[in-house]
């Protein structure tokens, strides 16, 4: 593959043309030819790739073995022992609004276990809203669709990659293959719309967010998750940060600029969670060491015993990053602003 054609586009949020370079790196994950730069808009502070691959060539940045396009690995909640499944059902009913799973006759032990599993369930299970109409934007091979199906939602998906969409069709027949902005769904169609690691991939995150908000029924919720360019990982590792993933990530959000994008699209954040996983820090550490020419040390950190020890240490420390709101990913719940 040769160098892909690029375009020197202005800021997608404020339209400003003045920007300063922040990070520059090749494609570390899939070796798409080229060297790519992230700049910060002088007008609004938004971080974006400039120049970036032209819209009509973006598909070439995604190889056939791109992870989200492979066989799904859904975190279906009803797994494990009978005792765990009872706790999951109780947590879903009492913590996330799944009243169909409610049971008055559960033990104290089940209730206590349900409290422990609820935080993990919140990441994989959307809250039940309205009549259970669910859309996953950028559904890939269907991992989130599988979870929603297991929970009783009426599910719909959008996916640009035809091979991934073919896999996702095992979970729903209603799946739009193509760009978000061309999807034929009517306004106010869905109770919950999710977009997990989607906005960083699209040329116009404001337009895509506006479209998703338009699909929300009254009282509906949009859930968005993106890598956090304002997190600890970006601060520590800079151009080696795993969340850059150039040239596929066209935009890079901090909590402030994500709120800016969502607000411009007509939305309002009602909650914000931070997530931090050891593997993203360890991937970034390896990239940083290789950038500095320390290949032997990088290989050492990738060896099973050292990687395992580092991972264990990070498992202890990473809750502090979440508490400090400096996680590697940010997930927000968004509602439509009421007309004034």
Secondary structure, DSSP 8 states (H G I E B T S, - for coil): -----EE----TTT----EEEEEEEE-TTT--SSEEEEEEETTT--EEESSEE-GGGGGGGS-TT-GGGSS-----SS-S-HHHHHHHHHHHHHHS--GGG--S---HHHHHHHHHHHHHHHHHS----TT-EEEEET-TTSHHHHHHHHTT-EEEEEES-HHHHHHHTTT-S-EEES-GGG----TT-EEEEEEES-GGGSS-HHHHHHHHHHTEEEEEEEEEEEEBTTSHHHHHHGGG-TT--TTT--EEB-HHHHHHHHHHTTEEEEEEEEE--HHHHHHHHHHHHHHTT-HHHHHHHHSHHHHHHHHHHHHHHHHHHHHTT--SEEEEEEEE----
